[in-house]
Amino acid sequence: MRIISRSEEETLKLGEAIGRLIKGGEVICLVGDLGAGKTTLVKGIAKGMGILEG
C-alpha cells in the first residue's frame, strides 16, 4: 500500500485512523527517507490506539 500525505497534520490524522483500526499483533513496516514522516505517522498511530506517552 502506498499513501501520500501532503502535510504533517494529514500524516498525524492518517496515523490516528490506522491506530483505531489495528487490534494488536499486527506487523507494520514503514519505509521512507529521512524526514519522510515515519515518526509522525507512528505518533498518530499511538494516539489512535490510546497511548498518550511512552
C-alpha distances in whole Angstrom, upper triangle without the diagonal:
4,7,10,13,17,19,19,20,17,15,17,17,13,14,17,15,13,16,18,16,16,19,19,19,15,14,11,11,11,11,13,17,19,19,16,16,15,18,18,15,16,19,18,16,20,22,20,21,24,25,27,28,28
4,7,10,13,16,17,18,15,13,16,16,12,14,17,15,14,17,19,17,18,21,22,21,18,16,13,12,10,10,11,14,17,17,13,13,13,17,16,13,16,19,17,16,20,21,20,22,25,25,27,28,27
4,7,10,12,13,14,11,10,13,13,9,11,14,13,12,15,17,16,17,21,22,22,19,17,14,13,11,12,12,14,17,16,12,12,12,15,14,11,14,17,15,15,18,19,18,20,23,23,25,26,26
4,7,9,11,13,10,9,12,13,10,12,15,15,14,17,19,19,20,24,25,25,22,20,17,16,13,13,11,13,15,14,10,10,12,15,13,12,15,17,15,16,20,20,19,22,24,25,25,26,27
4,6,8,9,6,6,9,10,8,11,13,13,14,16,18,19,20,24,24,25,22,21,18,17,14,14,13,14,15,13,10,9,11,13,11,10,14,15,13,15,18,18,17,20,22,23,23,24,25
4,7,9,7,8,11,12,11,14,16,16,17,19,21,22,23,27,28,29,26,25,21,20,17,17,15,15,16,13,11,10,13,15,13,13,16,17,15,17,20,20,20,23,25,25,25,26,27
4,5,5,6,9,10,11,12,14,16,17,18,20,22,23,26,27,29,26,25,21,21,17,18,15,16,16,12,11,9,13,13,10,11,15,14,13,16,18,17,18,21,22,22,22,23,24
4,5,5,6,9,10,11,12,14,15,16,19,20,21,25,25,27,24,23,20,19,16,17,15,15,14,11,10,7,10,10,7,9,12,11,10,13,15,15,16,19,20,19,18,19,20
4,5,5,6,9,10,11,12,14,15,17,19,20,24,25,27,24,24,21,21,18,19,18,19,18,14,13,11,13,13,9,10,13,11,9,13,15,13,14,17,18,18,17,19,21
4,5,5,6,9,10,11,12,14,16,17,19,22,23,25,23,22,19,19,17,18,17,18,18,15,13,10,13,13,10,9,13,12,10,12,15,14,14,17,18,19,19,21,22
4,5,5,6,9,10,11,12,14,16,17,20,21,22,20,19,16,16,13,14,13,15,15,12,10,7,9,10,7,6,9,9,7,10,13,12,12,15,17,17,17,18,20
4,5,5,6,9,10,10,12,14,16,19,19,21,19,19,16,17,14,16,16,18,17,14,13,9,10,10,6,6,8,7,4,8,10,9,9,13,14,14,14,15,17
4,5,5,6,9,10,11,13,15,18,19,22,20,20,17,18,16,19,18,20,20,17,15,12,13,13,10,8,11,10,6,9,11,9,9,12,14,15,15,17,19
4,5,5,6,9,10,11,13,16,18,20,17,17,14,15,14,16,16,18,19,17,14,11,12,12,10,7,10,10,7,8,11,11,9,12,15,16,17,19,20
4,5,5,6,9,10,11,14,15,17,15,15,12,13,12,15,15,18,18,16,14,10,10,10,8,5,6,7,4,4,8,8,7,10,12,12,14,15,16
4,5,5,6,9,10,13,15,17,16,16,14,16,15,18,19,21,21,19,17,14,13,13,10,8,9,8,5,5,7,6,4,7,9,11,12,14,16
4,5,5,7,9,12,14,17,15,16,14,16,16,19,20,23,23,21,19,16,15,15,13,10,11,12,8,7,10,9,6,9,12,14,15,18,19
4,5,5,6,10,12,14,11,12,10,13,13,16,18,21,22,20,17,15,13,14,13,9,10,11,8,6,9,10,7,9,12,13,16,18,18
4,5,6,8,10,12,11,12,11,14,14,18,19,22,22,21,19,16,14,14,13,10,9,9,7,4,6,7,4,5,8,10,12,14,15
4,6,8,11,14,13,15,14,17,18,21,23,26,26,24,22,19,17,17,16,13,12,13,10,8,9,9,5,6,8,11,14,16,18
4,6,9,12,11,13,12,16,17,20,22,25,26,25,23,20,18,18,17,14,14,15,12,9,11,12,8,8,12,14,17,19,20
4,6,8,7,10,10,14,15,19,21,25,25,25,22,20,17,17,17,14,13,14,13,9,11,12,9,8,12,13,16,18,18
4,7,7,11,12,16,18,22,24,28,28,28,26,23,20,20,20,17,15,17,15,12,12,14,11,9,12,13,17,19,19
4,6,9,11,14,17,20,23,26,27,27,25,22,19,19,20,17,14,16,16,12,12,14,12,10,12,13,17,18,17
4,7,10,13,16,19,23,26,27,27,25,23,20,20,21,18,16,18,18,14,14,17,16,13,16,16,19,20,19
4,6,10,13,16,20,23,24,24,22,20,17,18,19,16,14,17,16,13,14,17,15,13,16,16,20,20,19
4,7,10,13,17,20,21,22,20,18,15,16,18,15,13,16,16,13,14,17,16,15,18,17,21,21,19
4,7,10,13,17,18,19,16,15,11,13,15,11,10,14,14,11,13,16,15,14,18,17,20,20,19
4,7,10,13,15,16,14,13,10,12,14,12,11,15,15,13,15,18,17,17,20,19,22,21,20
4,7,10,12,13,10,10,7,9,11,9,9,13,13,12,14,17,17,17,20,19,21,21,19
4,7,10,11,9,10,8,11,13,11,12,15,16,15,18,20,20,21,24,22,24,23,22
4,7,8,6,8,7,10,12,11,13,16,17,17,19,21,21,23,25,24,25,24,23
4,6,5,9,9,11,13,14,15,17,18,19,21,23,24,25,27,26,26,25,24
4,6,8,9,10,12,13,14,16,18,19,20,22,24,25,27,24,25,23,22
4,6,8,9,9,11,13,14,16,17,19,20,22,23,25,23,23,22,21
4,6,8,9,10,12,14,14,16,18,19,20,22,24,22,23,22,22
4,6,5,6,9,10,11,12,14,15,16,18,20,19,19,19,19
4,5,5,6,9,10,11,12,14,15,17,19,17,18,17,17
4,5,5,6,9,10,10,12,14,15,17,15,15,14,13
4,5,5,6,9,10,11,12,14,16,14,14,14,14
4,5,5,6,9,10,11,12,14,14,14,15,15
4,5,5,6,9,10,10,12,11,12,12,12
4,5,5,6,9,10,11,9,9,9,10
4,5,5,6,9,10,10,10,12,13
4,5,5,6,9,9,11,12,13
4,5,5,6,5,7,8,9
4,5,5,5,6,9,11
4,5,7,9,12,14
4,6,9,11,12
4,6,9,11
4,6,7
4,7
4
